[in-house]
């Protein structure tokens, strides 16, 4: 079944954080993956710790191995970064952080840049945080336009954000930001938490859906969770999705052996695709 070729799947380095970036890149070659998404976190590539010259060196290492970088995702959920923060200094620092990260993404040669909406205090009106997030995204979209880059906004689970947690709010934010440099990325875990499917995503986002984090429940590798792999692939095939699908494995259980679960997930996908 399926028209989604295995060549549209990308590996990601987030669960390789106990290993060097070179180890991750070599593992992608060993596994036969042509594409990668780069998580910009310590110790691999935290933008506050590297110069653009060092970023250029990382790009050369990626290209030397014949790998293609499809998206740059700076760490923004663990570190103190929040573009919707009520505190002016936190919000301004967050904007400086993402501006640096956009410059790094351009130096890496990435076409896509992933960002989340931030969050507001549950004890304040959600509209105030929404406006701060929207204004921040508008500023960063102008920076992305200067660099000729596309940003993709990801929805989060309700415990992570009270702003963009489903396709309805995701589509609304895209409309209000009003930039052709901001589109959507869908992560299967928040999608499932919202009770949605890819059919719902395409109905709400249409051609605005440009990238996917494709992973089993709780960010487990495919086969270790509960999400319907074949149904998702069927839906993506039906809608003619042409973008990339990144295997964003994050669970701590995989940190000591990051290659094993990736092999397992790829095998599950091959079987679901009938390959």
N, C-alpha and C positions, 0 to 999 in steps of 0.2 A: 504494500500500500504506500501511498504518500508521494508527494512531489517535493518534499523538503530533503535536499541532498545532505549527506553527512558533512560535506564540505562547508555547510553554512553554520556549523557549530564551532564555538570558540572556547578555549581554555582560559582560566583565570587564576591568578597567583595568590588569592586571598588566603587559602588554606595551606599555602607554602611558606608562611611567614617564619617558620623555624628553620628554613633553608634559604640559601642565597638566591638572588634573582637569576644568576647564571644557571643554577640547578633547575629552576622552574623552566627557563627557556630551553634548556637541553631536554627536559622531560617532555615538553610539547613536541619537539622534533622526534623523540623516541616513540611517542604515541601516534605520530602521523597527523597531528593537528596542524593545519595551515594558518589558523587565525588565533589571535589572543586578545583578551581585554586586560588592560593593566590596572590593577588596584594600586592607587598611589598612597601607600601607607608605609610606616617604618617597619622593617629596615630597608625595604626595596626601593621606594621612591617617594619619600615624604617631602613635599615641595618646600617646606620651611627649612629643610636641611641640605638642599642641593642647589647648585648653580645651573644656569641654562647650559653651560658648557658640559657639565656632568650629565645633564639630561640628553644632550646630543650624543654623548658616549653610549648611553643606554640605547638610544635609537639605532646606533651603528651595530650594537650587539644583537638587537632584534633582527635587523635587516641582514646581517651576516649569516644568520641561520635560515634565511628565507621565510621568515614569519611575517604576517601581516597584522598590524595593530588596528583593531576595529573600533575601540572605544577606550578612553581614559576616564577612570573613576577614582577621583581623589577621596581619601577617607573623610567621611563627614558625619558618621553616626556615632563613633566612639570618642573622637576628639571634641574639644569645646568649640564647635562651629555651629552656628544657627543663624541663618539669614533672616529669620522672622523674630529674633530676640527683641524683647522690650528694651533691654539695656543698650543704649546707643553704642557704647564702646565694644560690646560683644558683636553687635551687628556690623559695625564698621570693620572690626578685625576679621570677621567672617568674609566680608566683601573683598578685603585685601587678600585673604587666603585664596579665594576662588579666582581672583584676578591673576595671581601668581600661577595657580593651577592651570588656567586657560593658556597662559604663556607657555607653560611646560607642555601642555597637550599639543600646542602648535609646533613646538620644537620636536616633539616625538613624531609628528606627522599624522596625528589622529584626526579623523574627520568628525568623530562624535565625542561629546563630553557629557558625562552623566552628573546630574545634580538632584538633590532632594529639596522639598519645600521648607524645611525647618519646622518649628513648632511654637505654639504659644502656651502660656500658663493656662491650666484648666480653670483657674480662679479669676480669669479676666474674659471679657467678651471675645469670642473667637474672631470676630470681624476685624479687630485691631491687629491681631497677628497676621491674619490673611492679607491685609493691606501692606504690612511690612514685608511679607514674603513676596507679594506681587511687585512691589517697588524694587526690591532687591533683584528679582529675576529680570525686570526691565533693564536695570543698570548692567547686569551681567550679559544680557542678550545683546546690548550695544557693543560690549567688548568682544563677544563672539563674532559679531558682524564685522568688526575691524579685522579680525583674524581669519575671516572666511570659514568659520567653524559652526557646527550645529550642536546645540545643547539639547539633551533629552531629560525631561523631568520624570522622576520616578515616584509612584505612589508608595505610601508606607502603611504599616499596620497601625491600628488605633493606639497601641501602647507606645508607638514611636512618634506619632504626630496626630494633631487634631485638625489638620488643614486639608491635605490631599490623601485620602485613604481609599478611594474607589475611582472608577472611570468617570463618574459624573463630576466629582470635584476636580479631577485631573483635567477634563475637557474644559471646565469652567475657568480654571487658572490659565490654561493656554489661550483661551479667548480674551481674558482680561489683560494678560501681558501683551498680547497683540503683536508678537514678533514672529517673522518667518524663520528666525534663528532658534526658536524654542519649540520642540516637538515632544513626543511621549516615548517613554520606555515602560514596559510592563514587566513586573517581577511576579512569577507564578505564586509565590507565598502570600504577598499582600492581596493578589487577585483572588486567591482561594479564601483568604480571611474575610474578604468583602462579599463572599458568596457569588462570585462572578466567574465567567468563563471567557475564553478568547472570543467567542461569538459576541459577548457583551462588549468586550474591548473594541472590536472592530466596528460595532454599531455606534459606540460613543465617540471613538477617536478616528475612525476611517484611515485615511492615508497619513494621519498624524502619528500613527504607531510606527516608529522607526527602529526600535531595538527591543530585545527581550532578554531578561535574565531567566533562564529556563532550568528549573531545579525542582527536586521533590520537596515534600513538606519539611518545614523546619530547616530549610537549606541543606538537606541531606542529598547525597548522590541518588540518582534514579535507581529504584529498587529497594532503597532503605526506608522510604516513606510511604505515604498513602495517596499521593496525587495520581490522577488518571493519565498516564503518559500517552497511551494510544489515542485517547479521545482528544487530548490537546494537539497532538500531531495532525489528527484528522481535521480539526478545526482550522489550524494554521494552513494546511494544504487547501482546504475549501476556499479560504479567503485569499489564496495566492500570495501569502507572505513571502517577501523577497529579501528581508533583512537577515541579520545574524542572530544566533541564539547562544548566549554565553552560559556556560555551566558554572554558576557562581556558588560553589560549595563553600560553606562557612563553618560548619559544625566542628566543635573542638575535638570530637572523637577522631577526626581525621588528621590532626596536626602532626602526629609522629610518622604517619605513612600517607602522604598526600597523593602519591601516584596510584596506589591500589584502588581507592574509591573512584578516582577518575576513570580508570580502566573499567570498573564495574558499571559505571554510569554510561559510558560509551557503548559497552556491550548491550546494555538494556535498550539503548536507543537504536542500535543496529537491528536488534531483534524486532523492535516495534516497527521499524521501517521495512522489515523483510529483507535486510541485507546480510 
